[in-house]
Amino acid sequence: MRILLLTTGLRLGGAERQVADLATAFVARGHDVAIMSLTPEQDIAIPDTVQVVRLDMAKNPVSLARTLRQARRWLSAWQPAVIHAHMFHANIFARMLGARDSAGHRVPLICTAHSLREGGFARMLAYRLTDRACTLTTHVSAEGRQAMIDRRAVPAHRIRVMPNGIDLHRFHPDAERRRIMRERLACGPDTRLVLNVGRLVPEKAQHHLIAAFAALEKMKQEVSAGMMPHLLVAGDGPLRAALQAQIDALGLGSKATLLGARPDVPDLMNAADLFVLSSSLEGLPLVVAEAMACGLPVVATNVPGIRALVGESAGIVPAGNVDKLTAAMRRALAVPPDTQDSRAHIEAHFGLEQVAAQWLALYGECTRAVAGPDHA
């Protein structure tokens, strides 16, 4: 099958990483795959076996029209059997393309939303007005699906939940990785590393994590005898300077480190002793599944999608409650839970191979659906 994955961009992010991972999985199964990005920047590695088309669309009508023409010319030559768009701008762009095959039949189009809040009234209206231009909409979480239904972005019968998947070959427990990374980080045997991975943006709420860690650090002797906690935050974004200022103001300069964007997240997860998600908003926080697949205990805020990932295996606290976040971190560091069942849960429900197979089955279903009477 010839599959086009259309994405808003290829910068570092969970949705972008999922596009790259799905492309890799599809190619491994013998499919012909291309990725089309609406923006030219690319931070995520893509295998050479995947064709990458980087457009340069700006947010104005002239650029939109130019980019639509460019994309249509490319589609006419490449002739995908199915188009799978990811994130709001790519979803609407794909619907505007009106892609047809050489015989004039609609190319099946699936649009995936990754965030609980895809936007305000204007974006929901755009989804609603263009809904019939796609074959099916999907969301990565049940909560996100319901939110789009409640906001009348899409009828209930035209949207379903399809989870993201993680590459279990990249994310798995590895004692040697742990040893090497802890040496690189100059961590002694008594250091307990607390890890957060995510963009430094308001919805990730790392300021709450830093505040909670400051409280935890004050009670370090109560955490576990002789154990010294250290916070690592891997990721970059517009709040980096503000978060660093918060760290400095709390006197955590030697206790908390902003690592910036990192290509070695699986190594960091193996080196860490606890993963903490502090977000106030998520679609499906797949980084939690990655941490669990590496054998890490998890403390997480009660954001959409989290219970589907962790079940009852993690400390779940209300978003924005610093005191409860501190208490959950303290408990997790004092008595690390058994995470063996956590990895088994991730393998069963969120492994990339299984998720890729689900997508391929859905592509086939949508292809058969549009092969009949044209629904446009």
N, C-alpha and C positions, 0 to 999 in steps of 0.2 A: 504494500500500500504506500502511496506517496502522500506524506503528511506534512502540512505546513503548520508550524507553531508561530503564532503572531503575538508579539509582546510589546508593551509600552516601552520597555527598555531592558538593558542587560547590565545595569549597575548591581552592586552587591545588595541583595535582599532576598527574602524567603521565596517570593513568587518567581523572581528571576532565576534563582537557583533551581526551583522546581522545573522551570522550562528547560534548562540545560540538562537536568537529570533525566527528564522524560525523553528528550531527544536522544540522549546516550542509550537509554534502555530500548527505545524503538529501533535504533540502528542495530543494536546487538541482536535483535530478533529478526533482522533481515529487511527492515523497511527503509524506504528512501525518505529522508527527513531534511527539511530546511527550517531555519528560524528567520523570521522577518521582524526586525526591531524598528519602531517608529523613530527612535533617537540613535545617534551614531556612537555614543559612548559604550564601551564594553569592558567591564571589570571581571566578568566570570569567564573561565576557560570553557571553550566549546571544542569537542573533538573535531579533527580535520575531516572526518567522515560526514559531518553535518555542514551543509551549506548555510552560510550566514549572510543575510541581506540587511544592511544597515541603512535606514532612511534618515532623513534630517528634517523632520516635520516641526515647524514652529506653531505657536498657538495663534494663528490668524487665518482668515478664510483663503487668502491667496496661497499660502503654504499648504493648507489642507487640500485644496484643489490640485495643486502641483503633485503632492505626494500621492493622492488617490490615482492620478494618471500614471505615475511611475509604478505604483504597486500593481495596477491593472495590467500594464504591459508585461511586467514580470510574471504575473499569474497566467496570462494568456500563453506565455512560452513554456512555463514549468508544469502547468496543469495538475494541481494537487487533487487527490481524491477526497480529502477532507481538510478543513481549516479549523484549528483550535486556537482561539484567542484568549489572552490572559490579561486581566486588569482593565480598569474602566476605559481608558482612552483607546486601547487596542480593541476592546469589545465593540465600542461604538464605531470605530474606524472600519472594523471588519464587516459590520452590518451595512455600512455605507458603500463598501466595495461592490456588493451585489454580485459576487463571483459566480461565473457560469463555466461549464466545461465546453469542450469543442463542439459538442452537439447542442449547446444552448440550455442544458439542464443545470439547475442549481447545484452548486457545490455545498455539501453539508457543512454547516457552521455551528460550532459549539463555543459558547462564551462562558469563561470561568471568572467568577468574582472571588477575590482572596481576602477581602477585608469585611469586618462586621459592618462598618459604616463606609459604604461606597461613595458617599457624598450627600449633599443636601437635596433640596427639592428639585433643582435644575437637573442634576444627574439622574435622579429617580424618574423624572419626566422623560429624559432622553432614553433611558432604558425602556420605559413603557411605550413610547412612540415608535421605537425601532424593534420591538420584541419580535414581530412576525418576520423580520428579516433574518433571524437566526433559527436554527433547527431546535436548539435546546440551550438553556442556561443552567450552569451548575454553580454550586458554592462549596467551599471546602469544609464548612461546618453546618450542623443542623440549625444552630442559632442564627447564623448568617442567612441561611435560606429563609427562615421564618421572618427575619427583619426585612428582606426584600419583598416578601409576600405582603407583609403588614403595610409597607410603604407603597404598595401597588406598583412596584417596578416590574413585576412579572406575575402572571397567574400561577397558582400553586401547581397545576398539572404540567407546567412548562419549565419547572426548575427542580433539580434533584441534588442531593449531596454526593460529592465525589471527593474523597480525602486526598491530600497530598501524600507523597511517599518519600522515604529516605533510603539512601544507598547504604545498606547494611555492611557492604564491603569496606566502606570508608569509616563508618561509625560502629565500633565494636571495642570491647575491653582489650587492652594491650599493655601488659606490664612493662615491656621495653620502651614503648612510647612514653609511658608515665615516667620512667626513670630518666630518660633523656631530656624530656621537657622540663621536669622539675630541676634538673641540673642547670639547664639554660636559664631558668627563672631564679636560680640561686635559692631554692627552697630547701630548708633543712627538714629532717624527719618530723619535727614537731610543728611545722607550718601546716595549717589547714586552709587550703585554697578554696575560696568561694568565688564562683564564676558566673558572670552574666554575659550573654552574647546578643547583640542587637544594635540597630541604628540608634544614634544619640538624638532622639526626637521626643517630643512631649509624650506621645502615647506609650513609649517604652518605660517612662517614669523611673529612670535610673536615679533621679534625685531622692525618691522614696527609699530606694535600695541603699544609697549612700547614708541617708539619715538612720536607717535601721542598722546598718553595719556599724555606724559610730556608736550606737547604743550597745550593740553586741560587743564591740571592742572594749568598752568600759567594764563589761562583766566577763572578760575573757577567762579569768581564773575559774569562773563558774561553768564555762562551756564544757571543758574537759581538762582534767589536770595536766598542766604542762603544755597544752596545745595553744599555738598562737595563730589566730585567724588573719588572713590577708585577702583582700577583695581585688579581683581582676575583672575589668569590663572590656570586652573585645567588640569593637565597632567604632564607627565614626559618624559624624553628623553635625548639624548646626549648633547643638547644645554642648559641644565639647568644652569650650572655654568656660561656660557657666558651671558645668559639672566639676571641672578642675578647680575653679574658684571655691566651690562648696567643699571639696576635699581639703583644700588648703585651710579654709576657715574653720573646719572641724578638727584641724590638727592631725589629719590622716595621711599626710604626705608620704610617709614611709609604710603605710598600712593599706593603701588603696591605690591601684594603678589603672589608668586609662591606656589600654594597649593600642588603640587605633584599630583600623581594619586589618584583619589577619586571615591569611590563606590556610593556616594550620589549626583550624578549630577542632578537628578530631583529636589532635595532639593535646590541645589545651583541656579538652574534656577528659581525657585520660589522666592528665596531671592533677585535675581538680578533685576536691573532696565533697563538694556540694554545688549544685546548679540552682540558681535563683532566677525566676522570672518575676519581674516587678511591674509588668505592663498594666495599663489601665484599659487598653483596647487591643484586640487581636482578632484575626479571622480563625486561623488554626495555627497555634504557635509551634510549628514543626521543630523548632530548635529544642523544645522540651523532649520531643521524641528522640532527637539525636543524642541528647544527654543521657536519656534512659537507655538507649541502645549501647552507649559506652559504659553502662553500669553505674552511672551517677545517681545518687539520691537527689530528689527534686523538691524544692519549695516553690510554689507558684501562686500568683493571684488568681482569683476566680473569674477569669476572662472567658469569653465564648470559646468552645472547643477544648478547653483544658481537661474536663472530666472524661471526654472521649479518649483523650491521650493517656491520662494517668490513672483513671479509675479511682480507687481509694489508696493508691500506692504512694501518694505524695502528700506533703503538708500543703493544703489549699487554704488561703487566707483571703479576706476581702480586699479588693483593689483599693489602694490609697491608705490602708490602715498600717502605719509604720510600727506601732506597738506589737500588733499581731504578727507582722512580718519578722520583727526581731525575735519574738518568742519562738516562732516556727524554725527560724535559722538556728537558734540556740538548741532546740530539741534535736534537730537533725544532726548537728555537729557533735552533740554529746553522745547520741546513740544512733549511728548511721543505720538506716533500715536495710533489710535484705532486698536487693534489687534484682535478683535472678529472675523472678517472675515478671518484673517490669520489662526486661528485654524480650522475654517470650511474648508478652502482650504486643510489643511493637513489631516483632517479627510476624506475628499472626495477622495484624491489621494494617500496618503502615509501612511494610517493606516495599521498596521501589518496584521490585519485580512483580509483586502481586498487584500493586496499584497500576502499573503499566499495562498489565493484562486486562484489568478492568476498563481502562481507557480504550484499549484496542477493541474490546467487545462492544463498548458504547459507540465507537466510530462505525463499526459494522452495522449496529442497530440503526444509527442515524442515516447511513448510506442507503440501507434498505428502505427507510421511511421516505426519503426524497426520491427514490427511484420510481415511486408510484406517481399519483397525481401531484402536480406542482402546488406546493402550499404557499407560494409567495403571494 
